[in-house]
Amino acid sequence: MKSNRPEITFSGSDLCAKSALEVVDLLRSKQVSPEELIAASENRTAQVDEPVNAMVTQCYDRARERVAGLGELDDKAPGWLAGLPVGIKDLSAVSGVRMTKGTLGLKDHVPSINDPIVDILENRGALVVGKTNTPELGAGANTFNAVFGSTRNPWDTRKSAGGSSGGAAATLATGEVWLSHGSDLAGSLRTPGAYCGVVGMRPSPGRALGGSALIGFANEGLQGPMARSVADCALFLDAMCGYDDRAPLSLLAPDQPFQQAIQRASPKVKIAYAPTLDGFAEVEPEIEEIMRSALTQMQGQGAQIDEACPSLKGLNDTYVTLRGLTWATLAGRAPQKLQRHYKKTLADNIQVGRNLTVDQVMDANLNRMALYDRMRLFLKNHDALACAVVGIEPTLVEQEYPTMINGQEMEDYIDWLKPSFLATTAGLPAISVPCGFTKSGMPVGIQLIGPPRGDAKVLSVARALEQVLDLGCGPIDPIVRH
């Protein structure tokens, strides 16, 4: 796998090349200051963001203004970031910073208060330095919109960075920030993680304060961490943990921090391997070969790999129904002055939700529980279920979504994202971990789905895989191709 990795360069500072954990240790020991890190991030963004278009709104001055208040915060939390610059996806409100959600109707919108996820991160010592690009309202897995244009893949700027957290993934891959926040409904943390060679985790519902502030009892669209390594991802998830009464599904932080849990990571785990989820999702042979090779290396270090998958009967209809409800409830209830700007694929998805019958909604609720139960029982005998993140390497950025995978036509703009449906529908934690490179030099991720509330377990399995593969997780200079 390593032979396919492109020759890479990194012209950024030594600080930008370090892991988030290393930099936070330097901050805690006062060997580096928040101001130095803000400057390093700002310089790196100025150096590399133009060809990738990822950090679309910058707020470095706001970050500098907040440094003085760090001393007033509680620095005892396991997720204390101590003045680390981070990116926030342009779907979440940061006070005083433009939030467009990638739609023309909000291109000049500046919220006055933070979303809860931003509050908890700032209370844990994060310094927000910018907003990362997203497709319109986060709909779709190719990051483009009419406000900012397209985010491009740092490994080949002709290609898609994935979505909807494509801007977040690209800022990590290029070293603009050390940690970047995202959200996930149909793999929106996982797909860009796989496409950009970084880690994207969809945590358990409530683990990172839950999802939308408007429909707080829904658990389809969730917030989550992105990082360049699994260890950094665990740090960021610790920073996001905690109960907030504005987020009704939010959970108390775990007794044992995720950073501690992964310190015991061992390759001697039991993994079920179902690359296509028993034929549910199409996967190109090259992607499957790379995933299989990665798990074979794990097997050589003591892992037990079983080719197995529980029944996923009803998954597609259940997911599509729940997704349609989400879009009809959120974007579909916006004023017409906003909706008139929506791209066709978003408007079509809203209409799916509006056209649902009561029987379809009831069936989805019943099927969701049945899927959860089958996965719950299946994962009593396995530490994780491994499958594709997405079945095809990145396509050209001008193509909104792939129309064919492995010789099979995709019916619509979410059909190619089927590997993401299971974790979302069953409410299970899932993570995308880099596992190799295609012949064209593009990163490939493997998805690990864990048991209910098994965030620590799925992080530990991911960490063990990352250590065995040893692919490297440092930032790169964008590979600019035309």
Secondary structure as the mmCIF struct_conf table of DSSP 4:
data_model
#
loop_
_struct_conf.conf_type_id
_struct_conf.id
_struct_conf.beg_label_comp_id
_struct_conf.beg_label_asym_id
_struct_conf.beg_label_seq_id
_struct_conf.end_label_comp_id
_struct_conf.end_label_asym_id
_struct_conf.end_label_seq_id
HELX_RH_3T_P HELX_RH_3T_P1 LYS A 2 ASN A 4
BEND BEND1 ARG A 5 ARG A 5
HELX_LH_PP_P HELX_LH_PP_P1 PRO A 6 GLU A 7
BEND BEND2 GLY A 12 GLY A 12
HELX_RH_AL_P HELX_RH_AL_P1 ASP A 14 ALA A 17
BEND BEND3 LYS A 18 LYS A 18
HELX_RH_AL_P HELX_RH_AL_P2 ALA A 20 ARG A 28
TURN_TY1_P TURN_TY1_P1 SER A 29 LYS A 30
BEND BEND4 GLN A 31 VAL A 32
HELX_RH_AL_P HELX_RH_AL_P3 PRO A 34 VAL A 52
STRN STRN1 MET A 55 GLN A 58
HELX_RH_AL_P HELX_RH_AL_P4 TYR A 60 ARG A 66
HELX_RH_3T_P HELX_RH_3T_P2 VAL A 67 GLU A 72
BEND BEND5 LEU A 73 LEU A 73
TURN_TY1_P TURN_TY1_P2 ASP A 75 LYS A 76
BEND BEND6 ALA A 77 ALA A 77
TURN_TY1_P TURN_TY1_P3 PRO A 78 GLY A 79
BEND BEND7 ALA A 82 GLY A 83
STRN STRN2 LEU A 84 LYS A 89
TURN_TY1_P TURN_TY1_P4 ASP A 90 LEU A 91
BEND BEND8 SER A 92 SER A 92
TURN_TY1_P TURN_TY1_P5 SER A 95 GLY A 96
BEND BEND9 VAL A 97 VAL A 97
TURN_TY1_P TURN_TY1_P6 LYS A 101 GLY A 102
HELX_RH_3T_P HELX_RH_3T_P3 LEU A 104 LEU A 106
TURN_TY1_P TURN_TY1_P7 LYS A 107 ASP A 108
BEND BEND10 SER A 112 ILE A 113
HELX_RH_AL_P HELX_RH_AL_P5 PRO A 116 ASN A 123
TURN_TY1_P TURN_TY1_P8 ARG A 124 GLY A 125
STRN STRN3 ALA A 126 THR A 132
BEND BEND11 PRO A 135 PRO A 135
HELX_RH_3T_P HELX_RH_3T_P4 GLU A 136 GLY A 138
BEND BEND12 GLY A 140 ASN A 142
STRN STRN4 PHE A 144 ASN A 145
TURN_TY1_P TURN_TY1_P9 ALA A 146 PHE A 148
STRN STRN5 GLY A 149 SER A 150
STRN STRN6 ARG A 152 ASN A 153
TURN_TY1_P TURN_TY1_P10 PRO A 154 TRP A 155
STRN STRN7 ASP A 156 SER A 160
BEND BEND13 GLY A 163 SER A 165
HELX_RH_AL_P HELX_RH_AL_P6 GLY A 166 THR A 174
TURN_TY1_P TURN_TY1_P11 GLY A 175 GLY A 175
BEND BEND14 GLU A 176 GLU A 176
BEND BEND15 TRP A 178 TRP A 178
STRN STRN8 LEU A 179 ASP A 184
BEND BEND16 LEU A 185 GLY A 187
TURN_TY1_P TURN_TY1_P12 SER A 188 LEU A 189
HELX_RH_AL_P HELX_RH_AL_P7 ARG A 190 CYS A 196
TURN_TY1_P TURN_TY1_P13 GLY A 197 GLY A 197
BEND BEND17 VAL A 198 VAL A 198
STRN STRN9 VAL A 199 ARG A 202
TURN_TY1_P TURN_TY1_P14 PRO A 205 ALA A 208
BEND BEND18 LEU A 209 LEU A 209
BEND BEND19 GLY A 211 GLY A 211
BEND BEND20 ALA A 213 ILE A 215
TURN_TY1_P TURN_TY1_P15 GLY A 216 PHE A 217
BEND BEND21 GLU A 220 GLY A 221
STRN STRN10 LEU A 222 ALA A 227
BEND BEND22 ARG A 228 SER A 229
HELX_RH_AL_P HELX_RH_AL_P8 VAL A 230 MET A 240
BEND BEND23 GLY A 242 GLY A 242
TURN_TY1_P TURN_TY1_P16 ASP A 245 ARG A 246
BEND BEND24 ALA A 247 ALA A 247
TURN_TY1_P TURN_TY1_P17 PRO A 248 LEU A 249
HELX_LH_PP_P HELX_LH_PP_P2 LEU A 252 PRO A 254
BEND BEND25 ASP A 255 GLN A 256
HELX_RH_AL_P HELX_RH_AL_P9 PHE A 258 ALA A 261
HELX_RH_3T_P HELX_RH_3T_P5 ILE A 262 ARG A 264
BEND BEND26 PRO A 267 PRO A 267
STRN STRN11 LYS A 270 TYR A 273
TURN_TY1_P TURN_TY1_P18 PRO A 275 PHE A 280
BEND BEND27 ALA A 281 ALA A 281
HELX_RH_AL_P HELX_RH_AL_P10 PRO A 285 GLY A 300
TURN_TY1_P TURN_TY1_P19 GLN A 301 GLY A 302
STRN STRN12 GLN A 304 ASP A 306
TURN_TY1_P TURN_TY1_P20 LYS A 313 GLY A 314
HELX_RH_AL_P HELX_RH_AL_P11 LEU A 315 THR A 329
TURN_TY1_P TURN_TY1_P21 LEU A 330 LEU A 330
HELX_RH_3T_P HELX_RH_3T_P6 ALA A 331 ARG A 333
BEND BEND28 ALA A 334 ALA A 334
HELX_RH_AL_P HELX_RH_AL_P12 GLN A 336 GLN A 339
TURN_TY1_P TURN_TY1_P22 ARG A 340 HIS A 341
HELX_RH_AL_P HELX_RH_AL_P13 LYS A 344 ARG A 354
TURN_TY1_P TURN_TY1_P23 ASN A 355 ASN A 355
HELX_RH_AL_P HELX_RH_AL_P14 VAL A 358 PHE A 378
TURN_TY1_P TURN_TY1_P24 LEU A 379 LYS A 380
BEND BEND29 ASN A 381 ASN A 381
BEND BEND30 ASP A 383 ASP A 383
STRN STRN13 ALA A 384 ALA A 388
BEND BEND31 VAL A 389 VAL A 389
BEND BEND32 GLY A 391 ILE A 392
STRN STRN14 LEU A 396 LEU A 396
TURN_TY1_P TURN_TY1_P25 VAL A 397 GLU A 398
BEND BEND33 GLN A 399 TYR A 401
BEND BEND34 THR A 403 THR A 403
STRN STRN15 MET A 404 ILE A 405
TURN_TY1_P TURN_TY1_P26 ASN A 406 GLY A 407
STRN STRN16 GLN A 408 GLU A 409
BEND BEND35 GLU A 411 ASP A 412
TURN_TY1_P TURN_TY1_P27 TYR A 413 ILE A 414
HELX_RH_3T_P HELX_RH_3T_P7 ASP A 415 SER A 420
HELX_RH_AL_P HELX_RH_AL_P15 PHE A 421 ALA A 426
TURN_TY1_P TURN_TY1_P28 GLY A 427 GLY A 427
STRN STRN17 ALA A 430 PHE A 437
TURN_TY1_P TURN_TY1_P29 LYS A 439 SER A 440
BEND BEND36 GLY A 441 GLY A 441
STRN STRN18 PRO A 443 ILE A 449
TURN_TY1_P TURN_TY1_P30 PRO A 452 ARG A 453
HELX_RH_AL_P HELX_RH_AL_P16 ASP A 455 LEU A 469
#
